[in-house]
């Protein structure tokens, strides 16, 4: 994996917050594959599948969802051809200016013709065992 791939992977993870926080849900395919599996079950939330499912879940959250997502400590933990596993830390700022619990994102990104996209995301509270 070259440095351009590493930067593009990190940019994709960073872009998630901008897309969702700005309500640019028509751009969701800039961060997710069409068959995305977004697993928030460790936080008591559903497992979401597909871009349409992710878009609908974000619309349903509306004003009750986070207003700012922060991602940091991005580490590529394994590589297998055109897929990589990436761990990162995250915080979410809510509308009432409180932060939700710190989380760990366990992502699998896939190289697509349009760049790196998240194919699977498992979000767990910080300190939880990996469940990806």
N, CA, C and O atoms as CSV, one atom per row, in Angstrom:
chain,resi,resn,atom,element,x,y,z
A,1,UNK,N,N,0.850,-1.173,0.000
A,1,UNK,CA,C,0.000,0.000,0.000
A,1,UNK,C,C,0.896,1.237,0.000
A,1,UNK,O,O,1.854,1.328,0.768
A,2,UNK,N,N,0.570,2.170,-0.862
A,2,UNK,CA,C,1.396,3.367,-0.944
A,2,UNK,C,C,0.799,4.505,-0.107
A,2,UNK,O,O,-0.308,4.397,0.419
A,3,UNK,N,N,1.554,5.580,-0.004
A,3,UNK,CA,C,1.111,6.721,0.811
A,3,UNK,C,C,-0.164,7.359,0.277
A,3,UNK,O,O,-0.986,7.834,1.061
A,4,UNK,N,N,-0.347,7.379,-1.048
A,4,UNK,CA,C,-1.587,7.935,-1.604
A,4,UNK,C,C,-2.801,7.148,-1.114
A,4,UNK,O,O,-3.824,7.736,-0.764
A,5,UNK,N,N,-2.688,5.822,-1.088
A,5,UNK,CA,C,-3.791,5.004,-0.574
A,5,UNK,C,C,-4.070,5.341,0.887
A,5,UNK,O,O,-5.223,5.509,1.284
A,6,UNK,N,N,-3.023,5.436,1.674
A,6,UNK,CA,C,-3.198,5.762,3.100
A,6,UNK,C,C,-3.909,7.102,3.279
A,6,UNK,O,O,-4.825,7.210,4.094
A,7,UNK,N,N,-3.504,8.104,2.539
A,7,UNK,CA,C,-4.153,9.420,2.634
A,7,UNK,C,C,-5.604,9.344,2.178
A,7,UNK,O,O,-6.487,9.929,2.804
A,8,UNK,N,N,-5.850,8.625,1.087
A,8,UNK,CA,C,-7.217,8.519,0.573
A,8,UNK,C,C,-8.132,7.768,1.536
A,8,UNK,O,O,-9.306,8.112,1.674
A,9,UNK,N,N,-7.604,6.753,2.194
A,9,UNK,CA,C,-8.385,6.024,3.204
A,9,UNK,C,C,-8.729,6.948,4.367
A,9,UNK,O,O,-9.877,6.996,4.808
A,10,UNK,N,N,-7.745,7.673,4.857
A,10,UNK,CA,C,-7.983,8.611,5.962
A,10,UNK,C,C,-8.965,9.698,5.541
A,10,UNK,O,O,-9.841,10.071,6.322
A,11,UNK,N,N,-8.835,10.209,4.326
A,11,UNK,CA,C,-9.773,11.224,3.830
A,11,UNK,C,C,-11.198,10.685,3.778
A,11,UNK,O,O,-12.140,11.400,4.122
A,12,UNK,N,N,-11.367,9.438,3.353
A,12,UNK,CA,C,-12.701,8.845,3.306
A,12,UNK,C,C,-13.311,8.799,4.702
A,12,UNK,O,O,-14.475,9.153,4.888
A,13,UNK,N,N,-12.521,8.362,5.684
A,13,UNK,CA,C,-13.025,8.312,7.063
A,13,UNK,C,C,-13.381,9.706,7.571
A,13,UNK,O,O,-14.392,9.875,8.252
A,14,UNK,N,N,-12.572,10.693,7.251
A,14,UNK,CA,C,-12.849,12.069,7.668
A,14,UNK,C,C,-14.081,12.635,6.983
A,14,UNK,O,O,-14.835,13.399,7.584
A,15,UNK,N,N,-14.287,12.262,5.731
A,15,UNK,CA,C,-15.410,12.795,4.958
A,15,UNK,C,C,-16.767,12.350,5.512
A,15,UNK,O,O,-17.769,13.040,5.321
A,16,UNK,N,N,-16.806,11.211,6.191
A,16,UNK,CA,C,-18.070,10.719,6.754
A,16,UNK,C,C,-18.739,11.812,7.593
A,16,UNK,O,O,-19.926,12.088,7.420
A,17,UNK,N,N,-17.991,12.421,8.487
A,17,UNK,CA,C,-18.548,13.466,9.345
A,17,UNK,C,C,-19.067,14.649,8.562
A,17,UNK,O,O,-20.125,15.187,8.886
A,18,UNK,N,N,-18.349,15.063,7.541
A,18,UNK,CA,C,-18.792,16.202,6.739
A,18,UNK,C,C,-20.089,15.888,5.997
A,18,UNK,O,O,-20.997,16.718,5.946
A,19,UNK,N,N,-20.173,14.697,5.426
A,19,UNK,CA,C,-21.369,14.310,4.674
A,19,UNK,C,C,-22.589,14.281,5.596
A,19,UNK,O,O,-23.628,14.863,5.282
A,20,UNK,N,N,-22.453,13.600,6.730
A,20,UNK,CA,C,-23.601,13.465,7.632
A,20,UNK,C,C,-23.898,14.758,8.389
A,20,UNK,O,O,-25.060,15.146,8.509
A,21,UNK,N,N,-22.867,15.430,8.898
A,21,UNK,CA,C,-23.086,16.637,9.697
A,21,UNK,C,C,-23.672,17.773,8.879
A,21,UNK,O,O,-24.434,18.586,9.402
A,22,UNK,N,N,-23.325,17.836,7.604
A,22,UNK,CA,C,-23.840,18.882,6.724
A,22,UNK,C,C,-25.149,18.486,6.054
A,22,UNK,O,O,-25.707,19.264,5.280
A,23,UNK,N,N,-25.647,17.281,6.343
A,23,UNK,CA,C,-26.890,16.818,5.743
A,23,UNK,C,C,-26.780,16.574,4.252
A,23,UNK,O,O,-27.773,16.668,3.531
A,24,UNK,N,N,-25.567,16.258,3.779
A,24,UNK,CA,C,-25.342,16.026,2.347
A,24,UNK,C,C,-25.559,14.555,2.013
A,24,UNK,O,O,-24.686,13.897,1.448
A,25,UNK,N,N,-26.737,14.051,2.371
A,25,UNK,CA,C,-27.000,12.624,2.242
A,25,UNK,C,C,-27.032,12.150,0.795
A,25,UNK,O,O,-26.951,10.950,0.533
A,26,UNK,N,N,-27.150,13.083,-0.145
A,26,UNK,CA,C,-27.066,12.708,-1.558
A,26,UNK,C,C,-25.629,12.347,-1.942
A,26,UNK,O,O,-25.400,11.805,-3.023
A,27,UNK,N,N,-24.662,12.640,-1.071
A,27,UNK,CA,C,-23.253,12.328,-1.324
A,27,UNK,C,C,-22.771,11.109,-0.543
A,27,UNK,O,O,-21.568,10.862,-0.463
A,28,UNK,N,N,-23.687,10.357,0.026
A,28,UNK,CA,C,-23.318,9.234,0.875
A,28,UNK,C,C,-22.483,8.190,0.135
A,28,UNK,O,O,-21.691,7.478,0.753
A,29,UNK,N,N,-22.656,8.096,-1.179
A,29,UNK,CA,C,-21.858,7.135,-1.954
A,29,UNK,C,C,-20.399,7.568,-2.090
A,29,UNK,O,O,-19.585,6.820,-2.631
A,30,UNK,N,N,-20.058,8.755,-1.611
A,30,UNK,CA,C,-18.660,9.190,-1.588
A,30,UNK,C,C,-17.905,8.568,-0.415
A,30,UNK,O,O,-16.677,8.638,-0.361
A,31,UNK,N,N,-18.643,7.951,0.536
A,31,UNK,CA,C,-17.987,7.343,1.685
A,31,UNK,C,C,-18.318,5.868,1.868
A,31,UNK,O,O,-17.538,5.142,2.485
A,32,UNK,N,N,-19.463,5.401,1.345
A,32,UNK,CA,C,-19.893,4.023,1.543
A,32,UNK,C,C,-20.001,3.286,0.215
A,32,UNK,O,O,-20.289,3.881,-0.823
A,33,UNK,N,N,-19.763,1.969,0.271
A,33,UNK,CA,C,-20.077,1.120,-0.873
A,33,UNK,C,C,-21.588,0.931,-0.906
A,33,UNK,O,O,-22.269,1.170,0.091
A,34,UNK,N,N,-22.106,0.507,-2.037
A,34,UNK,CA,C,-23.551,0.291,-2.171
A,34,UNK,C,C,-24.060,-0.749,-1.189
A,34,UNK,O,O,-25.212,-0.687,-0.757
A,35,UNK,N,N,-23.204,-1.713,-0.830
A,35,UNK,CA,C,-23.617,-2.801,0.061
A,35,UNK,C,C,-23.132,-2.610,1.499
A,35,UNK,O,O,-22.936,-3.589,2.220
A,36,UNK,N,N,-22.939,-1.373,1.917
A,36,UNK,CA,C,-22.454,-1.060,3.263
A,36,UNK,C,C,-23.234,-1.834,4.330
A,36,UNK,O,O,-24.456,-1.963,4.256
A,37,UNK,N,N,-22.507,-2.338,5.313
A,37,UNK,CA,C,-23.112,-2.881,6.530
A,37,UNK,C,C,-22.609,-1.998,7.661
A,37,UNK,O,O,-21.405,-1.929,7.909
A,38,UNK,N,N,-23.525,-1.324,8.345
A,38,UNK,CA,C,-23.207,-0.343,9.380
A,38,UNK,C,C,-23.798,-0.869,10.683
A,38,UNK,O,O,-25.006,-0.788,10.908
A,39,UNK,N,N,-22.936,-1.406,11.531
A,39,UNK,CA,C,-23.364,-2.138,12.724
A,39,UNK,C,C,-23.142,-1.302,13.976
A,39,UNK,O,O,-22.004,-1.071,14.387
A,40,UNK,N,N,-24.234,-0.853,14.576
A,40,UNK,CA,C,-24.176,-0.087,15.820
A,40,UNK,C,C,-24.853,-0.848,16.957
A,40,UNK,O,O,-25.286,-0.250,17.942
A,41,UNK,N,N,-24.944,-2.178,16.812
A,41,UNK,CA,C,-25.663,-2.983,17.796
A,41,UNK,C,C,-25.029,-2.917,19.188
A,41,UNK,O,O,-25.741,-3.051,20.183
A,42,UNK,N,N,-23.721,-2.716,19.286
A,42,UNK,CA,C,-23.068,-2.605,20.590
A,42,UNK,C,C,-23.482,-1.331,21.328
A,42,UNK,O,O,-23.255,-1.200,22.531
A,43,UNK,N,N,-24.094,-0.389,20.593
A,43,UNK,CA,C,-24.591,0.854,21.194
A,43,UNK,C,C,-26.110,0.812,21.362
A,43,UNK,O,O,-26.735,1.825,21.677
A,44,UNK,N,N,-26.693,-0.364,21.150
A,44,UNK,CA,C,-28.139,-0.495,21.283
A,44,UNK,C,C,-28.911,0.020,20.090
A,44,UNK,O,O,-30.103,0.309,20.190
A,45,UNK,N,N,-28.237,0.134,18.969
A,45,UNK,CA,C,-28.864,0.622,17.746
A,45,UNK,C,C,-28.864,-0.500,16.713
A,45,UNK,O,O,-28.233,-1.537,16.923
A,46,UNK,N,N,-29.558,-0.303,15.612
A,46,UNK,CA,C,-29.674,-1.392,14.634
A,46,UNK,C,C,-28.438,-1.572,13.759
A,46,UNK,O,O,-27.536,-0.735,13.728
A,47,UNK,N,N,-28.435,-2.692,13.054
A,47,UNK,CA,C,-27.475,-2.918,11.975
A,47,UNK,C,C,-28.166,-2.424,10.709
A,47,UNK,O,O,-29.278,-2.848,10.392
A,48,UNK,N,N,-27.506,-1.534,9.994
A,48,UNK,CA,C,-28.074,-0.921,8.793
A,48,UNK,C,C,-27.346,-1.503,7.591
A,48,UNK,O,O,-26.128,-1.677,7.616
A,49,UNK,N,N,-28.104,-1.804,6.534
A,49,UNK,CA,C,-27.474,-2.333,5.329
A,49,UNK,C,C,-27.850,-1.480,4.127
A,49,UNK,O,O,-28.982,-1.014,3.998
A,50,UNK,N,N,-26.880,-1.290,3.260
A,50,UNK,CA,C,-27.081,-0.564,2.015
A,50,UNK,C,C,-27.094,0.950,2.186
A,50,UNK,O,O,-27.406,1.471,3.257
A,51,UNK,N,N,-26.751,1.633,1.113
A,51,UNK,CA,C,-26.729,3.103,1.135
A,51,UNK,C,C,-28.114,3.664,1.430
A,51,UNK,O,O,-28.246,4.610,2.206
A,52,UNK,N,N,-29.143,3.093,0.821
A,52,UNK,CA,C,-30.491,3.600,1.078
A,52,UNK,C,C,-30.870,3.437,2.546
A,52,UNK,O,O,-31.525,4.307,3.118
A,53,UNK,N,N,-30.460,2.321,3.161
A,53,UNK,CA,C,-30.717,2.107,4.581
A,53,UNK,C,C,-29.984,3.109,5.447
A,53,UNK,O,O,-30.543,3.615,6.420
A,54,UNK,N,N,-28.725,3.405,5.102
A,54,UNK,CA,C,-27.947,4.391,5.860
A,54,UNK,C,C,-28.548,5.778,5.713
A,54,UNK,O,O,-28.637,6.527,6.686
A,55,UNK,N,N,-28.955,6.116,4.518
A,55,UNK,CA,C,-29.574,7.427,4.272
A,55,UNK,C,C,-30.887,7.552,5.058
A,55,UNK,O,O,-31.143,8.577,5.691
A,56,UNK,N,N,-31.708,6.510,5.011
A,56,UNK,CA,C,-32.996,6.537,5.724
A,56,UNK,C,C,-32.783,6.645,7.228
A,56,UNK,O,O,-33.511,7.373,7.903
A,57,UNK,N,N,-31.795,5.929,7.764
A,57,UNK,CA,C,-31.518,6.003,9.204
A,57,UNK,C,C,-31.079,7.407,9.604
A,57,UNK,O,O,-31.498,7.914,10.644
A,58,UNK,N,N,-30.246,8.032,8.794
A,58,UNK,CA,C,-29.803,9.403,9.093
A,58,UNK,C,C,-30.970,10.372,9.029
A,58,UNK,O,O,-31.083,11.261,9.873
A,59,UNK,N,N,-31.839,10.212,8.042
A,59,UNK,CA,C,-33.017,11.083,7.937
A,59,UNK,C,C,-33.955,10.870,9.115
A,59,UNK,O,O,-34.543,11.825,9.623
A,60,UNK,N,N,-34.097,9.634,9.548
A,60,UNK,CA,C,-34.980,9.330,10.666
A,60,UNK,C,C,-34.460,9.944,11.967
A,60,UNK,O,O,-35.250,10.407,12.789
A,61,UNK,N,N,-33.141,9.952,12.160
A,61,UNK,CA,C,-32.570,10.560,13.361
A,61,UNK,C,C,-32.843,12.058,13.395
A,61,UNK,O,O,-33.114,12.631,14.451
A,62,UNK,N,N,-32.768,12.678,12.230
A,62,UNK,CA,C,-33.050,14.106,12.134
A,62,UNK,C,C,-32.327,14.912,13.190
A,62,UNK,O,O,-31.112,14.787,13.342
A,63,UNK,N,N,-33.062,15.742,13.928
A,63,UNK,CA,C,-32.465,16.620,14.931
A,63,UNK,C,C,-32.033,15.873,16.190
A,63,UNK,O,O,-31.395,16.457,17.066
A,64,UNK,N,N,-32.376,14.581,16.291
A,64,UNK,CA,C,-31.974,13.797,17.456
A,64,UNK,C,C,-30.595,13.171,17.279
A,64,UNK,O,O,-30.035,12.618,18.226
A,65,UNK,N,N,-30.057,13.256,16.090
A,65,UNK,CA,C,-28.749,12.670,15.807
A,65,UNK,C,C,-27.613,13.628,16.120
A,65,UNK,O,O,-27.848,14.784,16.471
A,66,UNK,N,N,-26.393,13.154,15.993
A,66,UNK,CA,C,-25.215,13.997,16.226
A,66,UNK,C,C,-25.155,15.153,15.230
A,66,UNK,O,O,-25.596,15.034,14.087
A,67,UNK,N,N,-24.604,16.260,15.687
A,67,UNK,CA,C,-24.403,17.407,14.793
A,67,UNK,C,C,-22.948,17.523,14.338
A,67,UNK,O,O,-22.636,18.281,13.420
A,68,UNK,N,N,-22.061,16.766,14.987
A,68,UNK,CA,C,-20.653,16.787,14.595
A,68,UNK,C,C,-20.012,15.456,14.958
A,68,UNK,O,O,-20.088,15.000,16.099
A,69,UNK,N,N,-19.380,14.844,13.963
A,69,UNK,CA,C,-18.642,13.603,14.150
A,69,UNK,C,C,-17.146,13.928,14.087
A,69,UNK,O,O,-16.708,14.697,13.232
A,70,UNK,N,N,-16.375,13.341,14.990
A,70,UNK,CA,C,-14.926,13.529,14.989
A,70,UNK,C,C,-14.257,12.167,14.919
A,70,UNK,O,O,-14.649,11.241,15.629
A,71,UNK,N,N,-13.260,12.043,14.074
A,71,UNK,CA,C,-12.521,10.793,13.928
A,71,UNK,C,C,-11.036,11.095,14.111
A,71,UNK,O,O,-10.532,12.116,13.642
A,72,UNK,N,N,-10.347,10.187,14.803
A,72,UNK,CA,C,-8.932,10.375,15.082
A,72,UNK,C,C,-8.267,9.010,15.262
A,72,UNK,O,O,-8.941,7.980,15.258
A,73,UNK,N,N,-6.968,9.009,15.417
A,73,UNK,CA,C,-6.204,7.792,15.689
A,73,UNK,C,C,-6.479,6.704,14.646
A,73,UNK,O,O,-6.770,5.560,14.996
A,74,UNK,N,N,-6.387,7.064,13.386
A,74,UNK,CA,C,-6.644,6.132,12.285
A,74,UNK,C,C,-5.439,5.210,12.111
A,74,UNK,O,O,-4.310,5.660,11.915
A,75,UNK,N,N,-5.714,3.896,12.187
A,75,UNK,CA,C,-4.654,2.897,12.055
A,75,UNK,C,C,-5.113,1.809,11.089
A,75,UNK,O,O,-6.171,1.209,11.282
A,76,UNK,N,N,-4.332,1.561,10.066
A,76,UNK,CA,C,-4.609,0.456,9.159
A,76,UNK,C,C,-4.061,-0.800,9.824
A,76,UNK,O,O,-2.859,-0.922,10.057
A,77,UNK,N,N,-4.968,-1.735,10.128
A,77,UNK,CA,C,-4.558,-2.916,10.900
A,77,UNK,C,C,-4.296,-4.145,10.029
A,77,UNK,O,O,-3.578,-5.054,10.445
A,78,UNK,N,N,-4.869,-4.179,8.835
A,78,UNK,CA,C,-4.546,-5.275,7.920
A,78,UNK,C,C,-4.910,-4.874,6.501
A,78,UNK,O,O,-5.706,-3.967,6.259
A,79,UNK,N,N,-4.299,-5.582,5.591
A,79,UNK,CA,C,-4.492,-5.291,4.163
A,79,UNK,C,C,-4.635,-6.606,3.427
A,79,UNK,O,O,-3.869,-7.543,3.654
A,80,UNK,N,N,-5.624,-6.672,2.539
A,80,UNK,CA,C,-5.833,-7.875,1.740
A,80,UNK,C,C,-6.270,-7.440,0.347
A,80,UNK,O,O,-7.464,-7.335,0.067
A,81,UNK,N,N,-5.311,-7.191,-0.507
A,81,UNK,CA,C,-5.620,-6.753,-1.869
A,81,UNK,C,C,-6.312,-5.406,-1.876
A,81,UNK,O,O,-5.744,-4.401,-1.448
A,82,UNK,N,N,-7.546,-5.393,-2.366
A,82,UNK,CA,C,-8.294,-4.139,-2.473
A,82,UNK,C,C,-9.200,-3.878,-1.274
A,82,UNK,O,O,-10.124,-3.068,-1.356
A,83,UNK,N,N,-8.937,-4.566,-0.155
A,83,UNK,CA,C,-9.654,-4.298,1.092
A,83,UNK,C,C,-8.649,-4.100,2.216
A,83,UNK,O,O,-7.612,-4.761,2.274
A,84,UNK,N,N,-8.988,-3.164,3.115
A,84,UNK,CA,C,-8.170,-2.924,4.297
A,84,UNK,C,C,-9.079,-2.842,5.508
A,84,UNK,O,O,-10.221,-2.390,5.422
A,85,UNK,N,N,-8.547,-3.290,6.641
A,85,UNK,CA,C,-9.233,-3.105,7.918
A,85,UNK,C,C,-8.582,-1.913,8.602
A,85,UNK,O,O,-7.358,-1.807,8.667
A,86,UNK,N,N,-9.418,-1.023,9.108
A,86,UNK,CA,C,-8.939,0.213,9.713
A,86,UNK,C,C,-9.661,0.426,11.030
A,86,UNK,O,O,-10.884,0.302,11.102
A,87,UNK,N,N,-8.907,0.746,12.070
A,87,UNK,CA,C,-9.497,1.127,13.351
A,87,UNK,C,C,-9.279,2.619,13.562
A,87,UNK,O,O,-8.240,3.165,13.193
A,88,UNK,N,N,-10.268,3.268,14.158
A,88,UNK,CA,C,-10.143,4.679,14.502
A,88,UNK,C,C,-10.971,4.953,15.743
A,88,UNK,O,O,-11.824,4.150,16.122
A,89,UNK,N,N,-10.720,6.081,16.367
A,89,UNK,CA,C,-11.483,6.517,17.540
A,89,UNK,C,C,-12.457,7.594,17.090
A,89,UNK,O,O,-12.206,8.306,16.118
A,90,UNK,N,N,-13.570,7.706,17.803
A,90,UNK,CA,C,-14.554,8.703,17.417
A,90,UNK,C,C,-15.294,9.293,18.600
A,90,UNK,O,O,-15.437,8.672,19.654
A,91,UNK,N,N,-15.759,10.512,18.389
A,91,UNK,CA,C,-16.650,11.217,19.313
A,91,UNK,C,C,-17.765,11.833,18.491
A,91,UNK,O,O,-17.577,12.164,17.321
A,92,UNK,N,N,-18.928,11.986,19.108
A,92,UNK,CA,C,-20.050,12.640,18.433
A,92,UNK,C,C,-20.588,13.744,19.338
A,92,UNK,O,O,-20.888,13.510,20.509
A,93,UNK,N,N,-20.703,14.933,18.790
A,93,UNK,CA,C,-21.283,16.063,19.508
A,93,UNK,C,C,-22.769,16.106,19.190
A,93,UNK,O,O,-23.169,16.101,18.025
A,94,UNK,N,N,-23.576,16.150,20.233
A,94,UNK,CA,C,-25.021,16.170,20.059
A,94,UNK,C,C,-25.516,17.619,20.021
A,94,UNK,O,O,-24.765,18.536,20.351
A,95,UNK,N,N,-26.760,17.828,19.626
A,95,UNK,CA,C,-27.329,19.175,19.491
A,95,UNK,C,C,-27.323,19.937,20.807
A,95,UNK,O,O,-27.235,21.165,20.805
A,96,UNK,N,N,-27.416,19.223,21.945
A,96,UNK,CA,C,-27.408,19.900,23.248
A,96,UNK,C,C,-25.987,20.196,23.746
A,96,UNK,O,O,-25.791,20.565,24.904
A,97,UNK,N,N,-25.003,20.030,22.859
A,97,UNK,CA,C,-23.589,20.300,23.110
A,97,UNK,C,C,-22.928,19.280,24.040
A,97,UNK,O,O,-21.838,19.539,24.551
A,98,UNK,N,N,-23.558,18.136,24.270
A,98,UNK,CA,C,-22.922,17.060,25.013
A,98,UNK,C,C,-22.275,16.102,24.015
A,98,UNK,O,O,-22.638,16.063,22.840
A,99,UNK,N,N,-21.320,15.341,24.508
A,99,UNK,CA,C,-20.711,14.332,23.650
A,99,UNK,C,C,-21.214,12.967,24.075
A,99,UNK,O,O,-21.354,12.678,25.263
A,100,UNK,N,N,-21.482,12.139,23.088
A,100,UNK,CA,C,-21.821,10.748,23.363
A,100,UNK,C,C,-20.561,10.046,23.831
A,100,UNK,O,O,-19.473,10.617,23.761
A,101,UNK,N,N,-20.688,8.843,24.297
A,101,UNK,CA,C,-19.528,8.068,24.721
A,101,UNK,C,C,-18.522,7.967,23.581
A,101,UNK,O,O,-18.887,7.937,22.406
A,102,UNK,N,N,-17.263,7.916,23.952
A,102,UNK,CA,C,-16.223,7.701,22.956
A,102,UNK,C,C,-16.406,6.316,22.359
A,102,UNK,O,O,-16.799,5.377,23.052
A,103,UNK,N,N,-16.121,6.196,21.073
A,103,UNK,CA,C,-16.301,4.928,20.374
A,103,UNK,C,C,-15.043,4.552,19.610
A,103,UNK,O,O,-14.152,5.369,19.380
A,104,UNK,N,N,-15.006,3.282,19.228
A,104,UNK,CA,C,-13.995,2.788,18.304
A,104,UNK,C,C,-14.736,2.341,17.055
A,104,UNK,O,O,-15.713,1.597,17.132
A,105,UNK,N,N,-14.263,2.799,15.910
A,105,UNK,CA,C,-14.802,2.382,14.614
A,105,UNK,C,C,-13.896,1.286,14.067
A,105,UNK,O,O,-12.691,1.481,13.905
A,106,UNK,N,N,-14.490,0.134,13.786
A,106,UNK,CA,C,-13.773,-0.958,13.123
A,106,UNK,C,C,-14.328,-0.999,11.700
A,106,UNK,O,O,-15.457,-1.436,11.476
A,107,UNK,N,N,-13.534,-0.547,10.758
A,107,UNK,CA,C,-13.987,-0.405,9.379
A,107,UNK,C,C,-13.258,-1.356,8.443
A,107,UNK,O,O,-12.096,-1.701,8.654
A,108,UNK,N,N,-13.967,-1.765,7.411
A,108,UNK,CA,C,-13.357,-2.430,6.267
A,108,UNK,C,C,-13.622,-1.516,5.078
A,108,UNK,O,O,-14.772,-1.239,4.737
A,109,UNK,N,N,-12.554,-1.057,4.459
A,109,UNK,CA,C,-12.677,-0.211,3.278
A,109,UNK,C,C,-12.289,-1.016,2.051
A,109,UNK,O,O,-11.395,-1.862,2.091
A,110,UNK,N,N,-12.980,-0.730,0.967
A,110,UNK,CA,C,-12.746,-1.422,-0.298
A,110,UNK,C,C,-12.353,-0.390,-1.354
A,110,UNK,O,O,-12.944,0.686,-1.447
A,111,UNK,N,N,-11.342,-0.747,-2.147
A,111,UNK,CA,C,-10.966,0.102,-3.271
A,111,UNK,C,C,-12.008,-0.098,-4.376
A,111,UNK,O,O,-12.257,-1.223,-4.809
A,112,UNK,N,N,-12.610,1.001,-4.824
A,112,UNK,CA,C,-13.597,0.953,-5.898
A,112,UNK,C,C,-13.068,1.791,-7.058
A,112,UNK,O,O,-12.062,2.483,-6.899
A,113,UNK,N,N,-13.714,1.747,-8.211
A,113,UNK,CA,C,-13.287,2.609,-9.320
A,113,UNK,C,C,-13.332,4.098,-8.961
A,113,UNK,O,O,-12.650,4.910,-9.586
A,114,UNK,N,N,-14.136,4.454,-7.953
A,114,UNK,CA,C,-14.253,5.857,-7.531
A,114,UNK,C,C,-13.436,6.180,-6.298
A,114,UNK,O,O,-13.559,7.275,-5.750
A,115,UNK,N,N,-12.606,5.254,-5.849
A,115,UNK,CA,C,-11.776,5.484,-4.671
A,115,UNK,C,C,-12.141,4.549,-3.532
A,115,UNK,O,O,-12.969,3.653,-3.696
A,116,UNK,N,N,-11.525,4.759,-2.379
A,116,UNK,CA,C,-11.756,3.927,-1.204
A,116,UNK,C,C,-13.106,4.257,-0.592
A,116,UNK,O,O,-13.447,5.428,-0.419
A,117,UNK,N,N,-13.880,3.218,-0.264
A,117,UNK,CA,C,-15.196,3.386,0.345
A,117,UNK,C,C,-15.339,2.407,1.507
A,117,UNK,O,O,-14.761,1.320,1.485
A,118,UNK,N,N,-16.101,2.791,2.509
A,118,UNK,CA,C,-16.354,1.931,3.656
A,118,UNK,C,C,-17.390,0.887,3.253
A,118,UNK,O,O,-18.494,1.227,2.827
A,119,UNK,N,N,-17.020,-0.401,3.391
A,119,UNK,CA,C,-17.921,-1.498,3.065
A,119,UNK,C,C,-18.568,-2.070,4.324
A,119,UNK,O,O,-19.667,-2.622,4.273
A,120,UNK,N,N,-17.881,-1.934,5.444
A,120,UNK,CA,C,-18.408,-2.424,6.727
A,120,UNK,C,C,-17.891,-1.523,7.836
A,120,UNK,O,O,-16.706,-1.192,7.881
A,121,UNK,N,N,-18.784,-1.132,8.723
A,121,UNK,CA,C,-18.404,-0.344,9.894
A,121,UNK,C,C,-19.079,-0.954,11.104
A,121,UNK,O,O,-20.296,-1.134,11.130
A,122,UNK,N,N,-18.270,-1.271,12.111
A,122,UNK,CA,C,-18.773,-1.741,13.392
A,122,UNK,C,C,-18.321,-0.716,14.425
A,122,UNK,O,O,-17.127,-0.467,14.587
A,123,UNK,N,N,-19.286,-0.130,15.116
A,123,UNK,CA,C,-18.980,0.885,16.123
A,123,UNK,C,C,-19.220,0.291,17.502
A,123,UNK,O,O,-20.297,-0.234,17.786
A,124,UNK,N,N,-18.204,0.379,18.355
A,124,UNK,CA,C,-18.308,-0.142,19.717
A,124,UNK,C,C,-17.851,0.929,20.702
A,124,UNK,O,O,-17.015,1.768,20.364
A,125,UNK,N,N,-18.395,0.903,21.919
A,125,UNK,CA,C,-17.920,1.848,22.927
A,125,UNK,C,C,-16.438,1.620,23.214
A,125,UNK,O,O,-15.969,0.483,23.171
A,126,UNK,N,N,-15.712,2.672,23.501
A,126,UNK,CA,C,-14.300,2.532,23.851
A,126,UNK,C,C,-14.172,1.580,25.027
A,126,UNK,O,O,-14.919,1.669,26.002
A,127,UNK,N,N,-13.225,0.679,24.922
A,127,UNK,CA,C,-12.996,-0.297,25.982
A,127,UNK,C,C,-13.694,-1.620,25.747
A,127,UNK,O,O,-13.429,-2.589,26.459
A,128,UNK,N,N,-14.594,-1.684,24.751
A,128,UNK,CA,C,-15.278,-2.937,24.431
A,128,UNK,C,C,-14.362,-3.829,23.628
A,128,UNK,O,O,-13.432,-3.359,22.972
A,129,UNK,N,N,-14.627,-5.106,23.684
A,129,UNK,CA,C,-13.873,-6.045,22.843
A,129,UNK,C,C,-14.264,-5.840,21.401
A,129,UNK,O,O,-15.399,-5.469,21.102
A,130,UNK,N,N,-13.340,-6.078,20.521
A,130,UNK,CA,C,-13.598,-5.965,19.091
A,130,UNK,C,C,-14.671,-6.976,18.692
A,130,UNK,O,O,-14.597,-8.158,19.028
A,131,UNK,N,N,-15.675,-6.473,17.962
A,131,UNK,CA,C,-16.752,-7.383,17.552
A,131,UNK,C,C,-16.956,-7.352,16.049
A,131,UNK,O,O,-18.045,-7.659,15.564
A,132,UNK,N,N,-15.923,-6.986,15.310
A,132,UNK,CA,C,-16.039,-6.893,13.851
A,132,UNK,C,C,-15.942,-8.257,13.212
A,132,UNK,O,O,-16.018,-8.372,11.989
